[in-house]
Amino acid sequence: MMVLFLVTGAVVGGILGELAASSSLLSGIAPYLIKPFPVFDVPPVAINLYVIKLVIGFALYPNLMSIIGIIAAVILFRRF
């Protein structure tokens, strides 16, 4: 359940960051809120099984608003 809270917090924080970027009130700090920080990057690996081709990779580039969303999700999870 906590993983679901964390993922939801990250997604909602990212969406709020994108909304803040288009806002004129937060135009001064918006670039800092939505700048992605590379944390984890595994390049895609292709596996050809001649019937199906699988491409597997993973990248994690959170922005500051996503991190704030994760922190808020942890606080809400612990409270409820």
N, CA, C and O of each residue as an XYZ file, in Angstrom:
320
protein
N       0.814     -1.181      0.000
C       0.000      0.000      0.000
C       0.871      1.264      0.000
O       0.537      2.258     -0.645
N       1.993      1.211      0.734
C       2.860      2.384      0.787
C       3.485      2.684     -0.571
O       3.657      3.851     -0.925
N       3.826      1.657     -1.330
C       4.388      1.863     -2.672
C       3.381      2.583     -3.558
O       3.756      3.453     -4.345
N       2.116      2.230     -3.437
C       1.068      2.906     -4.197
C       0.977      4.381     -3.793
O       0.803      5.245     -4.652
N       1.091      4.673     -2.506
C       1.085      6.056     -2.036
C       2.286      6.812     -2.603
O       2.145      7.950     -3.052
N       3.466      6.187     -2.586
C       4.665      6.859     -3.078
C       4.579      7.161     -4.567
O       4.928      8.258     -5.003
N       4.120      6.199     -5.341
C       3.998      6.404     -6.788
C       2.951      7.470     -7.081
O       3.154      8.326     -7.941
N       1.835      7.416     -6.368
C       0.793      8.430     -6.556
C       1.297      9.816     -6.170
O       1.017     10.791     -6.867
N       2.029      9.910     -5.082
C       2.597     11.192     -4.670
C       3.574     11.737     -5.689
O       3.585     12.940     -5.949
N       4.400     10.870     -6.275
C       5.354     11.306     -7.288
C       4.643     11.789     -8.545
O       5.025     12.806     -9.125
N       3.612     11.066     -8.966
C       2.877     11.460    -10.173
C       2.116     12.763     -9.953
O       2.151     13.653    -10.803
N       1.434     12.879     -8.825
C       0.681     14.103     -8.540
C       1.635     15.290     -8.388
O       1.335     16.388     -8.856
N       2.773     15.078     -7.740
C       3.763     16.140     -7.621
C       4.307     16.565     -8.980
O       4.504     17.756     -9.221
N       4.551     15.607     -9.868
C       5.014     15.943    -11.213
C       3.979     16.720    -12.002
O       4.310     17.660    -12.725
N       2.729     16.325    -11.859
C       1.644     17.050    -12.553
C       1.521     18.464    -12.009
O       1.367     19.410    -12.782
N       1.586     18.626    -10.687
C       1.523     19.958    -10.098
C       2.720     20.810    -10.518
O       2.592     22.022    -10.691
N       3.872     20.182    -10.681
C       5.044     20.909    -11.160
C       4.858     21.417    -12.576
O       5.245     22.542    -12.894
N       4.267     20.594    -13.427
C       4.007     21.030    -14.798
C       2.961     22.141    -14.830
O       3.060     23.058    -15.646
N       1.969     22.070    -13.957
C       0.990     23.150    -13.870
C       1.629     24.437    -13.346
O       1.278     25.531    -13.787
N       2.560     24.307    -12.412
C       3.252     25.480    -11.879
C       4.137     26.118    -12.940
O       4.338     27.332    -12.930
N       4.664     25.319    -13.851
C       5.514     25.859    -14.907
C       4.723     26.748    -15.854
O       5.266     27.706    -16.405
N       3.453     26.442    -16.048
C       2.632     27.251    -16.945
C       1.975     28.429    -16.226
O       1.331     29.257    -16.870
N       2.125     28.516    -14.924
C       1.543     29.603    -14.146
C       2.444     30.831    -14.207
O       3.668     30.716    -14.146
N       1.837     31.997    -14.328
C       2.624     33.233    -14.369
C       3.084     33.658    -12.970
O       4.066     34.389    -12.846
N       2.399     33.217    -11.933
C       2.785     33.582    -10.569
C       4.089     32.915    -10.138
O       4.883     33.502     -9.402
N       4.299     31.702    -10.597
C       5.484     30.943    -10.199
C       6.536     30.878    -11.302
O       7.366     29.969    -11.308
N       6.513     31.817    -12.225
C       7.424     31.750    -13.367
C       8.880     31.908    -12.949
O       9.770     31.436    -13.656
N       9.147     32.557    -11.825
C      10.523     32.737    -11.372
C      11.157     31.475    -10.820
O      12.340     31.225    -11.048
N      10.385     30.678    -10.096
C      10.945     29.469     -9.484
C      10.557     28.195    -10.213
O      11.039     27.119     -9.858
N       9.708     28.287    -11.213
C       9.234     27.097    -11.919
C      10.356     26.285    -12.560
O      10.298     25.056    -12.514
N      11.383     26.912    -13.159
C      12.449     26.080    -13.732
C      13.155     25.202    -12.696
O      13.606     24.104    -13.022
N      13.253     25.672    -11.466
C      13.878     24.871    -10.413
C      12.958     23.748     -9.935
O      13.430     22.706     -9.479
N      11.659     23.960    -10.039
C      10.696     22.950     -9.583
C      10.554     21.794    -10.567
O      10.259     20.671    -10.159
N      10.759     22.051    -11.850
C      10.514     21.006    -12.850
C      11.788     20.491    -13.509
O      11.713     19.695    -14.444
N      12.963     20.930    -13.040
C      14.214     20.432    -13.601
C      14.414     18.975    -13.174
O      14.436     18.682    -11.979
N      14.561     18.056    -14.141
C      14.736     16.638    -13.767
C      16.151     16.351    -13.275
O      17.126     16.904    -13.783
N      16.241     15.484    -12.289
C      17.518     15.053    -11.730
C      17.706     13.569    -12.035
O      16.927     12.739    -11.565
N      18.730     13.225    -12.817
C      18.937     11.801    -13.127
C      19.415     11.043    -11.886
O      20.457     11.357    -11.312
N      18.640     10.051    -11.492
C      18.970      9.244    -10.324
C      19.409      7.846    -10.741
O      20.402      7.316    -10.244
N      18.659      7.269    -11.651
C      18.882      5.872    -12.029
C      18.558      5.736    -13.508
O      17.495      6.170    -13.952
N      19.468      5.136    -14.278
C      19.231      4.982    -15.707
C      19.850      3.676    -16.189
O      21.072      3.528    -16.199
N      19.018      2.747    -16.581
C      19.457      1.491    -17.177
C      19.073      1.553    -18.650
O      17.889      1.653    -18.971
N      20.051      1.495    -19.550
C      19.704      1.589    -20.973
C      18.865      0.396    -21.412
O      18.966     -0.684    -20.831
N      18.044      0.588    -22.426
C      17.182     -0.505    -22.884
C      17.988     -1.681    -23.438
O      18.988     -1.506    -24.133
N      17.524     -2.866    -23.110
C      18.127     -4.101    -23.596
C      17.075     -4.819    -24.437
O      15.947     -5.028    -23.990
N      17.453     -5.193    -25.651
C      16.511     -5.876    -26.544
C      16.772     -7.381    -26.504
O      17.911     -7.832    -26.630
N      15.708     -8.137    -26.327
C      15.770     -9.601    -26.325
C      14.904    -10.084    -27.475
O      13.688     -9.891    -27.474
N      15.536    -10.710    -28.450
C      14.818    -11.191    -29.623
C      14.586    -12.692    -29.474
O      15.542    -13.468    -29.466
N      13.343    -13.100    -29.359
C      12.982    -14.511    -29.217
C      12.410    -15.077    -30.514
O      11.813    -16.154    -30.507
N      12.585    -14.365    -31.623
C      12.140    -14.732    -32.967
C      10.635    -14.786    -33.129
O      10.149    -14.782    -34.260
N       9.895    -14.835    -32.066
C       8.440    -14.758    -32.133
C       7.989    -13.416    -31.572
O       7.036    -12.801    -32.052
N       8.699    -12.991    -30.551
C       8.399    -11.721    -29.898
C       9.723    -11.051    -29.552
O      10.701    -11.717    -29.212
N       9.739     -9.741    -29.642
C      10.930     -8.983    -29.293
C      10.611     -8.148    -28.061
O       9.673     -7.350    -28.071
N      11.385     -8.331    -27.007
C      11.193     -7.613    -25.755
C      12.271     -6.544    -25.613
O      13.449     -6.806    -25.853
N      11.868     -5.356    -25.227
C      12.806     -4.276    -24.937
C      12.542     -3.845    -23.498
O      11.444     -3.407    -23.155
N      13.575     -3.981    -22.660
C      13.436     -3.712    -21.234
C      14.456     -2.655    -20.833
O      15.639     -2.769    -21.154
N      13.997     -1.635    -20.136
C      14.866     -0.588    -19.627
C      14.158      0.155    -18.516
O      12.952      0.004    -18.324
N      14.913      0.959    -17.783
C      14.330      1.690    -16.660
C      15.102      2.990    -16.464
O      16.333      2.997    -16.506
N      14.390      4.074    -16.254
C      15.019      5.364    -15.974
C      14.192      6.087    -14.917
O      12.962      6.046    -14.938
N      14.877      6.741    -14.002
C      14.222      7.494    -12.945
C      14.805      8.901    -12.942
O      15.967      9.101    -12.587
N      13.982      9.882    -13.343
C      14.361     11.284    -13.402
C      13.321     12.122    -12.654
O      12.492     12.773    -13.290
N      13.349     12.121    -11.328
C      12.346     12.914    -10.597
C      12.697     14.398    -10.624
O      13.859     14.776    -10.770
N      11.671     15.223    -10.481
C      11.916     16.652    -10.308
C      11.597     17.021     -8.866
O      11.132     16.184     -8.093
N      11.847     18.265     -8.510
C      11.667     18.685     -7.117
C      10.223     18.542     -6.651
O       9.978     18.168     -5.504
N       9.274     18.833     -7.520
C       7.862     18.701     -7.146
C       7.488     17.235     -6.926
O       6.654     16.939     -6.070
N       8.084     16.320     -7.678
C       7.824     14.894     -7.453
C       8.349     14.456     -6.090
O       7.714     13.667     -5.390
N       9.508     14.975     -5.728
C      10.077     14.629     -4.426
C       9.210     15.196     -3.301
O       8.995     14.529     -2.289
N       8.717     16.412     -3.471
C       7.803     17.000     -2.487
C       6.514     16.174     -2.410
O       5.972     15.981     -1.322
N       6.021     15.684     -3.551
C       4.835     14.823     -3.563
C       5.075     13.511     -2.834
O       4.184     13.011     -2.147
N       6.272     12.947     -2.975
C       6.601     11.704     -2.266
C       6.646     11.949     -0.762
O       6.157     11.130      0.016
N       7.229     13.070     -0.350
C       7.290     13.397      1.075
C       5.879     13.592      1.634
O       5.574     13.127      2.732
N       5.023     14.278      0.880
C       3.637     14.455      1.320
C       2.910     13.114      1.394
O       2.090     12.909      2.289
N       3.198     12.204      0.472
C       2.567     10.885      0.492
C       3.003     10.088      1.721
O       2.191      9.387      2.326
N       4.268     10.192      2.087
C       4.750      9.494      3.291
C       4.071     10.052      4.530
O       3.670      9.295      5.414
N       3.938     11.377      4.600
C       3.276     11.991      5.758
C       1.816     11.559      5.829
O       1.323     11.222      6.906
N       1.119     11.567      4.692
C      -0.274     11.128      4.692
C      -0.406      9.647      5.026
O      -1.348      9.255      5.715
N       0.513      8.826      4.553
C       0.460      7.387      4.847
C       0.644      7.133      6.332
O      -0.065      6.313      6.916
N       1.591      7.829      6.946
C       1.828      7.621      8.372
C       0.695      8.159      9.232
O       0.425      7.630     10.310
N       0.025      9.218      8.757
C      -1.064      9.819      9.524
C      -2.321      8.957      9.457
O      -3.023      8.811     10.457
N      -2.612      8.383      8.288
C      -3.844      7.603      8.132
C      -3.481      6.156      8.070
O      -4.360      5.304      7.940
